[in-house]
Amino acid sequence: MSDPSLTARYNNPKKRSLSKSSRNWLITSAIALGVAGAAYIGFSNYSAITAQDIHYEVVSPTLTKTTIAVEYNAKDRVQCDIRAMNESKAVVGYKTILLDPGEATGLVNQQIDVDLHTDNLAVTSGVETCYEVPQDYKG
């Protein structure tokens, strides 16, 4: 029987290997690229705007009073959507408020009282979302 090695059988030339410095450079750049990608993913989803429901009160079948707290960067213009829902989770009232940037710097904590007119009796009310809008946005 002939030589069982594949090199002898198929007459393949010996493969060239990378030098140690080239291999280390490739490993280092792959790790750096992975860290940079993870940092980008982590920071691209970061939002400095937080909103929280504080209190709501159903005054009548056509009125709900809601108190929310919003924290945002003072240089940003922020829009918040507040909604009221009935017992079957249908939206019966909706209002959008616009928070203009003020003279303050850093983070602004603001507590806002909103009167929400409803079509039917609401059982819950609160902030749906808050997000940054352009400075020239008219609302």
Backbone bond lengths (Angstrom), bond angles and torsions (degrees), N, CA, C in turn:
res aa  C-N    CA-C-N  psi(-1)  N-CA   C-N-CA  omega(-1)  CA-C   N-CA-C  phi
1 M - - - 1.444 - - 1.524 109.38 -
2 S 1.325 116.84 150.53 1.458 121.10 -176.25 1.527 110.85 -83.95
3 D 1.332 115.35 179.31 1.469 122.30 -178.27 1.531 109.71 -63.69
4 P 1.352 119.17 125.75 1.474 120.79 -175.91 1.530 114.56 -78.60
5 S 1.284 120.14 -9.08 1.469 119.07 -176.96 1.528 110.43 -70.20
6 L 1.300 115.83 145.53 1.467 120.79 -178.24 1.510 111.90 -67.75
7 T 1.318 116.65 -32.89 1.454 118.99 179.43 1.511 110.58 -63.42
8 A 1.301 115.20 -42.28 1.462 118.34 179.15 1.521 110.37 -70.50
9 R 1.304 117.38 -37.17 1.459 120.77 -176.38 1.526 111.90 -69.41
10 Y 1.370 117.08 -48.10 1.470 120.30 -173.97 1.518 113.08 -103.24
11 N 1.290 116.88 0.07 1.446 122.67 177.84 1.528 111.59 56.69
12 N 1.352 117.43 44.14 1.455 122.18 178.45 1.519 109.51 -77.94
13 P 1.328 115.91 138.43 1.466 117.47 176.16 1.526 109.53 -72.87
14 K 1.292 116.35 155.95 1.463 121.45 179.11 1.530 108.94 -67.01
15 K 1.334 116.40 134.09 1.466 120.57 -178.85 1.523 109.71 -73.09
16 R 1.326 114.17 145.64 1.459 119.36 176.25 1.509 108.34 -82.16
17 S 1.310 117.14 135.45 1.466 120.60 176.79 1.519 109.07 -100.95
18 L 1.320 115.14 155.71 1.463 120.30 177.77 1.518 109.35 -72.48
19 S 1.312 113.83 149.69 1.458 116.97 174.38 1.526 108.60 -70.81
20 K 1.309 116.29 160.70 1.462 120.63 -176.82 1.525 111.35 -62.90
21 S 1.315 118.20 -39.38 1.468 120.51 -179.97 1.533 110.94 -68.25
22 S 1.338 117.68 -38.18 1.474 120.13 177.78 1.524 111.07 -65.83
23 R 1.317 115.97 -41.48 1.461 120.07 179.07 1.525 110.83 -63.98
24 N 1.337 117.91 -44.01 1.468 121.49 178.36 1.526 111.33 -63.64
25 W 1.343 116.65 -38.52 1.452 120.49 179.13 1.532 110.01 -65.30
26 L 1.301 119.42 -42.43 1.468 122.91 178.54 1.531 111.45 -64.39
27 I 1.316 117.44 -42.24 1.472 120.89 178.89 1.524 110.25 -64.63
28 T 1.336 116.93 -44.40 1.471 120.75 179.96 1.522 111.35 -63.35
29 S 1.327 117.42 -43.23 1.465 119.36 -179.87 1.528 111.35 -68.28
30 A 1.327 118.72 -34.17 1.464 120.87 177.42 1.527 110.73 -66.64
31 I 1.316 116.97 -40.54 1.474 120.37 177.79 1.517 110.11 -66.09
32 A 1.336 117.95 -43.40 1.466 121.27 179.09 1.522 111.15 -62.62
33 L 1.316 116.87 -40.60 1.462 120.89 177.91 1.529 111.16 -65.03
34 G 1.314 116.98 -39.45 1.466 120.61 177.05 1.518 112.41 -64.56
35 V 1.324 117.17 -42.68 1.469 121.05 178.31 1.525 110.54 -65.16
36 A 1.333 117.28 -42.24 1.463 120.53 178.69 1.527 111.08 -64.18
37 G 1.317 117.98 -40.39 1.461 121.09 177.32 1.517 112.41 -64.44
38 A 1.325 116.81 -41.96 1.467 120.26 178.19 1.522 110.87 -65.17
39 A 1.330 117.88 -38.95 1.465 121.00 178.24 1.526 110.80 -65.48
40 Y 1.323 116.77 -41.13 1.463 119.99 178.54 1.519 111.25 -62.36
41 I 1.309 117.26 -46.06 1.463 121.01 179.41 1.523 110.59 -62.74
42 G 1.314 116.64 -40.86 1.464 120.24 -179.29 1.515 113.13 -66.26
43 F 1.334 117.02 -42.72 1.451 119.62 -176.46 1.519 113.76 -86.24
44 S 1.316 119.38 -21.45 1.462 120.15 -179.82 1.524 111.61 -71.45
45 N 1.318 118.27 -26.06 1.462 121.58 179.07 1.523 112.43 -91.64
46 Y 1.321 117.96 -0.10 1.459 121.38 -177.36 1.517 110.30 -75.77
47 S 1.291 116.24 132.38 1.452 121.59 176.55 1.521 108.70 -126.32
48 A 1.317 115.87 127.58 1.456 120.03 -179.69 1.524 111.13 -84.26
49 I 1.316 118.17 6.76 1.460 122.00 -178.70 1.528 108.56 -104.89
50 T 1.327 115.64 122.96 1.462 120.26 175.41 1.521 108.66 -126.67
51 A 1.307 115.83 143.31 1.459 121.53 178.77 1.522 108.63 -133.58
52 Q 1.319 115.43 143.23 1.462 120.37 -176.63 1.527 109.48 -143.01
53 D 1.332 115.41 139.64 1.460 120.38 174.74 1.524 108.50 -76.67
54 I 1.322 116.37 132.82 1.458 120.98 177.77 1.529 110.18 -103.73
55 H 1.326 115.93 -51.44 1.463 119.88 -174.21 1.531 108.98 -159.62
56 Y 1.325 115.83 148.88 1.462 119.84 170.71 1.523 107.94 -140.88
57 E 1.325 114.13 153.36 1.465 120.60 179.40 1.524 107.95 -142.52
58 V 1.326 115.53 126.38 1.465 120.66 175.98 1.525 106.25 -88.11
59 V 1.325 115.80 108.41 1.463 121.59 -176.56 1.519 110.71 -82.22
60 S 1.321 116.90 -43.59 1.463 122.11 -178.47 1.528 107.90 -156.04
61 P 1.327 118.07 176.35 1.467 119.33 177.13 1.539 113.58 -63.21
62 T 1.322 117.01 -13.05 1.465 119.15 -178.54 1.529 113.44 -118.46
63 L 1.336 118.50 5.79 1.465 120.06 -177.61 1.524 111.20 -146.81
64 T 1.330 114.90 132.82 1.461 122.38 174.54 1.519 107.95 -131.68
65 K 1.330 116.78 135.14 1.466 121.62 176.69 1.520 108.42 -105.14
66 T 1.324 115.75 130.20 1.458 121.99 -175.84 1.520 109.64 -127.20
67 T 1.321 116.17 139.26 1.459 122.39 174.09 1.528 107.87 -119.67
68 I 1.340 114.88 126.45 1.458 120.17 178.51 1.526 109.40 -126.71
69 A 1.324 116.06 158.07 1.464 122.29 173.78 1.519 107.60 -117.07
70 V 1.328 116.12 132.27 1.460 121.78 -179.03 1.524 108.14 -126.06
71 E 1.325 116.07 133.41 1.462 121.61 174.59 1.518 107.43 -119.86
72 Y 1.334 115.75 126.59 1.463 120.18 -177.73 1.519 109.76 -152.20
73 N 1.327 115.63 165.99 1.448 121.85 178.34 1.528 108.53 -73.00
74 A 1.320 117.41 136.08 1.465 121.85 -174.30 1.525 113.13 -62.55
75 K 1.312 119.02 -25.02 1.467 120.79 -179.16 1.529 112.75 -83.24
76 D 1.329 117.90 -9.38 1.462 121.49 -177.34 1.521 111.77 -90.79
77 R 1.323 114.92 150.85 1.459 121.82 170.76 1.525 106.07 -102.49
78 V 1.322 116.83 124.89 1.458 121.70 -169.35 1.525 109.81 -120.06
79 Q 1.338 115.25 141.48 1.460 121.59 174.74 1.522 108.11 -120.40
80 C 1.332 116.54 133.60 1.460 121.89 179.41 1.526 109.35 -121.66
81 D 1.321 115.44 140.35 1.457 122.56 177.65 1.521 108.64 -109.38
82 I 1.329 116.17 123.51 1.467 122.49 179.52 1.522 107.39 -113.02
83 R 1.340 116.20 137.24 1.457 119.94 -178.39 1.525 110.07 -135.55
84 A 1.332 114.04 152.79 1.463 121.85 173.76 1.519 107.55 -119.44
85 M 1.340 115.81 140.92 1.467 120.21 -177.98 1.524 110.11 -126.96
86 N 1.345 114.71 151.12 1.457 119.79 176.42 1.527 109.67 -90.34
87 E 1.323 116.94 -173.99 1.473 119.93 -174.73 1.522 113.71 -66.98
88 S 1.323 118.28 -19.81 1.469 120.06 176.97 1.533 111.40 -96.61
89 K 1.321 117.38 18.29 1.468 124.80 177.17 1.522 114.35 65.54
90 A 1.318 117.47 20.39 1.458 120.91 174.91 1.529 108.56 -87.38
91 V 1.318 116.79 141.18 1.461 121.41 179.85 1.527 108.63 -75.29
92 V 1.344 115.46 121.89 1.462 120.55 -179.38 1.525 112.23 -112.95
93 G 1.321 116.70 -5.69 1.458 121.52 176.89 1.522 109.43 -157.17
94 Y 1.345 116.44 143.75 1.457 120.57 -176.03 1.524 108.48 -150.88
95 K 1.331 116.41 136.23 1.453 120.40 178.31 1.518 109.08 -146.47
96 T 1.321 116.16 141.73 1.457 122.72 177.69 1.514 108.33 -113.58
97 I 1.337 116.39 130.32 1.463 120.60 177.67 1.519 108.81 -118.67
98 L 1.317 116.60 148.22 1.450 123.19 -178.08 1.524 108.41 -116.18
99 L 1.330 116.58 125.98 1.460 122.34 179.55 1.520 108.22 -108.12
100 D 1.330 116.17 112.61 1.456 121.31 -178.62 1.527 110.58 -81.27
101 P 1.335 117.14 151.21 1.460 119.51 176.50 1.523 109.19 -66.54
102 G 1.284 115.60 142.39 1.455 119.83 -177.95 1.518 112.02 -107.90
103 E 1.309 114.83 -161.76 1.455 121.23 179.75 1.521 111.96 -83.07
104 A 1.319 117.29 -12.89 1.461 121.17 -176.38 1.525 110.48 -70.55
105 T 1.328 115.19 164.90 1.457 121.23 175.55 1.520 108.19 -123.62
106 G 1.316 115.78 158.95 1.459 120.02 179.68 1.516 111.23 81.13
107 L 1.330 115.91 -147.85 1.460 121.07 179.91 1.525 110.49 -89.12
108 V 1.318 115.79 139.71 1.459 122.25 178.61 1.526 108.09 -111.06
109 N 1.325 116.88 127.93 1.465 122.39 172.31 1.516 107.15 -105.05
110 Q 1.309 115.87 121.00 1.454 120.05 -176.46 1.520 109.97 -130.91
111 Q 1.324 116.51 133.18 1.458 122.01 175.28 1.524 107.40 -105.62
112 I 1.337 116.31 127.33 1.461 121.38 -171.96 1.520 109.54 -123.58
113 D 1.323 115.92 132.49 1.461 122.72 174.08 1.532 108.09 -101.52
114 V 1.337 115.96 129.54 1.463 121.42 -176.69 1.515 109.47 -127.57
115 D 1.335 116.48 128.60 1.464 122.07 170.88 1.524 107.31 -91.39
116 L 1.325 115.80 121.85 1.458 121.26 -174.73 1.522 108.95 -115.67
117 H 1.328 116.43 115.71 1.464 120.92 177.32 1.524 108.67 -81.26
118 T 1.328 116.59 134.48 1.461 121.75 -174.09 1.531 110.93 -120.66
119 D 1.333 115.23 156.51 1.462 121.35 177.23 1.520 111.47 -81.32
120 N 1.332 116.86 -37.99 1.464 123.64 -179.59 1.526 107.78 -132.28
121 L 1.306 115.92 179.95 1.457 121.17 178.48 1.530 109.89 -67.16
122 A 1.307 115.77 124.45 1.464 121.22 178.38 1.530 109.12 -92.85
123 V 1.321 115.98 150.84 1.468 120.38 175.12 1.519 111.24 -113.17
124 T 1.330 117.21 -14.49 1.459 120.91 176.70 1.522 109.44 -151.44
125 S 1.317 114.76 156.26 1.452 120.54 179.86 1.521 108.54 -153.88
126 G 1.318 116.52 144.61 1.459 119.43 178.95 1.513 111.78 178.61
127 V 1.333 114.73 -178.68 1.461 120.98 -178.92 1.526 109.12 -77.78
128 E 1.327 115.71 134.06 1.459 120.83 176.85 1.518 109.66 -88.16
129 T 1.336 116.70 -51.60 1.453 121.15 178.67 1.514 110.14 -161.93
130 C 1.331 115.78 156.21 1.464 122.94 172.07 1.519 107.54 -130.43
131 Y 1.329 116.40 140.28 1.450 120.34 -176.71 1.519 109.40 -152.31
132 E 1.333 114.92 159.05 1.464 121.30 -179.16 1.526 109.44 -80.45
133 V 1.333 115.89 139.71 1.453 121.85 176.16 1.524 108.29 -122.83
134 P 1.340 118.74 159.77 1.466 120.92 179.39 1.521 112.07 -61.93
135 Q 1.339 116.05 154.11 1.466 121.25 -177.71 1.529 112.42 -63.03
136 D 1.319 118.18 -30.57 1.459 120.70 -179.38 1.533 113.22 -91.83
137 Y 1.316 117.48 10.00 1.464 122.12 -179.28 1.536 109.55 -69.19
138 K 1.323 117.32 131.86 1.466 122.24 -176.68 1.540 112.81 -91.23
139 G 1.326 117.61 -19.28 1.466 120.69 179.29 1.449 109.05 85.90
